[in-house]
Amino acid sequence: MRVVVCRELGPLDGVVVEDRDEPVPGPGQVLVDVKAAGVNYVDGLICQGRYQLKPPVPFVPGGEIAGVVRAVGEGVDGVRPGERVLAMTGFGAFAESVVLPALAVVAVPATLSFAQAAGFVQSYCTAWFTLARRAQVAEGECVLVLGAGGGVGLASVDVAVALGARVVAAASSKEKLALATAMGAGAVVDYETQDLKVTAREVSGGGVDVVVDPVGGRHSEPALRALGPFGRFCVLGFASGPIASVPLNQVLLNNRTVIGVDWGAWAMRNGAENRAMLGDLLAMAGAGRLHPAEPAARPLGDAAAVMTELLDRRIAGKVVLVP
Ligand SMILES: NC(=O)c1ccc[n+]([C@@H]2O[C@H](COP(=O)([O-])OP(=O)(O)OC[C@H]3O[C@@H](n4cnc5c(N)ncnc54)[C@H](OP(=O)(O)O)[C@@H]3O)[C@@H](O)[C@H]2O)c1
């Protein structure tokens, strides 16, 4: 079978496609034919050696898949061949097939395509954990989402709308803002050409209640300043590179709160709770209350190119690799 291999941590041109033997499921495991593998910003960082987690090389990158169970190992009775499933794989997703613990796979609702399902877990769990659990967004509140045309950003728009919030989407291009509008954002800010603080305060009617910030850098401070009384600023990541330093008087003013969000670490320590949360989110998607956008599909051989484009900010929405 064909797999994507990162031979060395460093430039992404060291990521290549190789042939490997088919894996065989052992006791308690399942073999899944991958129909789509979600590409996340973090995959490129890991392959470049710029992430806190540095796997031994060579390794197969990719953290989430959707596909069809081909075979099950001894002692597996909850999962059957032919089932449509998705899973977080840790590593190993950019491959034609993967072997996983049976407990790691989750049934995919019939309403989701393989591509939608493959891009769902990381973006939607992060968005829900941020908005519902950490910021506890209430109906009628106003949420400002930075990087709103990216994976986590677009999911945050969808989740905020599902929670009954009004959304102001901020992004760098017409294409990304159009995606956020289609997802339900009521107002948009192009933070490359408009003043983020002034515009967000204007369109929200005086100040937003919650900021979702997976971008960091120069956008964080104006977003913090756009918060109204008792506003909550959620720190998710630093896709733009620099980690912003903000003046603490801006937290004191208006009784604001800064909230750290680390869904990945929480999910690892709270497996059962995370699984229940994912089940609820998939049920919401199955019932049409969440609307993951259909990702663009690219071949497995484009893995390095897609990770490069993501890191270069050239992708609107999500991309999956289709083996
Ligand atoms: N805290 C958590 O639990 C958690 C969980 C998952 C992901 N994350 C983090 O969230 C961030 C976003 O992840 P994602 O999967 O949504 O990524 P993504 O799809 O690539 O979106 C990131 C967005 O950041 C913006 N951006 C601004 N400057 C950028 C630059 N120099 N390079 C790249 N992007 C830039 C881009 O939007 P514009 O062009 O519109 O500015 C882009 O759409 C990452 O830092 C990731 O590590 C955090």
The ligand as a MOL file (V3000), in Angstrom:
LIG
                    3D

  0  0  0     0  0            999 V3000
M  V30 BEGIN CTAB
M  V30 COUNTS 48 52 0 0 0
M  V30 BEGIN ATOM
M  V30 1 N -5.6590 25.1110 21.1730 0
M  V30 2 C -6.1410 24.0370 20.6150 0
M  V30 3 O -6.7320 23.1870 21.2690 0
M  V30 4 C -5.9690 23.8640 19.1350 0
M  V30 5 C -6.5700 22.7830 18.4620 0
M  V30 6 C -6.4330 22.7030 17.0680 0
M  V30 7 C -5.6700 23.6500 16.3890 0
M  V30 8 N -5.0640 24.6470 17.0900 0 CHG=1
M  V30 9 C -4.2550 25.6690 16.4330 0
M  V30 10 O -5.1110 26.5480 15.7370 0
M  V30 11 C -4.4030 27.1310 14.6690 0
M  V30 12 C -5.2240 27.0330 13.4110 0
M  V30 13 O -5.3180 25.6820 13.0100 0
M  V30 14 P -6.1400 25.3080 11.6970 0
M  V30 15 O -6.0670 23.8290 11.5430 0
M  V30 16 O -7.4550 25.9970 11.6940 0 CHG=-1
M  V30 17 O -5.2260 25.9850 10.5780 0
M  V30 18 P -5.6250 26.6150 9.1680 0
M  V30 19 O -6.7800 25.8960 8.5850 0
M  V30 20 O -4.3530 26.6880 8.4060 0
M  V30 21 O -6.1050 28.0870 9.5430 0
M  V30 22 C -5.2360 28.9980 10.1420 0
M  V30 23 C -5.5950 30.4020 9.7100 0
M  V30 24 O -4.6560 31.2740 10.3280 0
M  V30 25 C -4.5230 32.4360 9.5430 0
M  V30 26 N -3.1400 32.9080 9.4260 0
M  V30 27 C -2.7310 34.1710 9.6520 0
M  V30 28 N -1.4280 34.3070 9.4270 0
M  V30 29 C -0.9820 33.1110 9.0170 0
M  V30 30 C 0.2930 32.6460 8.6120 0
M  V30 31 N 1.3690 33.4400 8.5960 0
M  V30 32 N 0.4020 31.3700 8.2400 0
M  V30 33 C -0.6670 30.5520 8.2780 0
M  V30 34 N -1.9130 30.9310 8.6500 0
M  V30 35 C -2.0720 32.2160 9.0080 0
M  V30 36 C -5.0530 32.0910 8.1540 0
M  V30 37 O -6.2020 32.8930 7.9530 0
M  V30 38 P -6.0840 34.3370 7.2810 0
M  V30 39 O -5.2880 34.1800 6.0170 0
M  V30 40 O -7.4870 34.6840 7.0530 0
M  V30 41 O -5.3930 35.2090 8.2790 0
M  V30 42 C -5.4700 30.6290 8.2260 0
M  V30 43 O -6.6800 30.3990 7.5280 0
M  V30 44 C -3.0470 26.4330 14.6020 0
M  V30 45 O -2.0840 27.2260 15.2250 0
M  V30 46 C -3.2850 25.1660 15.3820 0
M  V30 47 O -2.0930 24.6620 15.9400 0
M  V30 48 C -5.2210 24.7710 18.4330 0
M  V30 END ATOM
M  V30 BEGIN BOND
M  V30 1 1 1 2
M  V30 2 2 2 3
M  V30 3 1 2 4
M  V30 4 1 4 5
M  V30 5 2 4 48
M  V30 6 2 5 6
M  V30 7 1 6 7
M  V30 8 2 7 8
M  V30 9 1 8 9
M  V30 10 1 8 48
M  V30 11 1 9 10
M  V30 12 1 9 46
M  V30 13 1 10 11
M  V30 14 1 11 12
M  V30 15 1 11 44
M  V30 16 1 12 13
M  V30 17 1 13 14
M  V30 18 2 14 15
M  V30 19 1 14 16
M  V30 20 1 14 17
M  V30 21 1 17 18
M  V30 22 2 18 19
M  V30 23 1 18 20
M  V30 24 1 18 21
M  V30 25 1 21 22
M  V30 26 1 22 23
M  V30 27 1 23 24
M  V30 28 1 23 42
M  V30 29 1 24 25
M  V30 30 1 25 26
M  V30 31 1 25 36
M  V30 32 1 26 27
M  V30 33 1 26 35
M  V30 34 2 27 28
M  V30 35 1 28 29
M  V30 36 1 29 30
M  V30 37 2 29 35
M  V30 38 1 30 31
M  V30 39 2 30 32
M  V30 40 1 32 33
M  V30 41 2 33 34
M  V30 42 1 34 35
M  V30 43 1 36 37
M  V30 44 1 36 42
M  V30 45 1 37 38
M  V30 46 2 38 39
M  V30 47 1 38 40
M  V30 48 1 38 41
M  V30 49 1 42 43
M  V30 50 1 44 45
M  V30 51 1 44 46
M  V30 52 1 46 47
M  V30 END BOND
M  V30 END CTAB
M  END
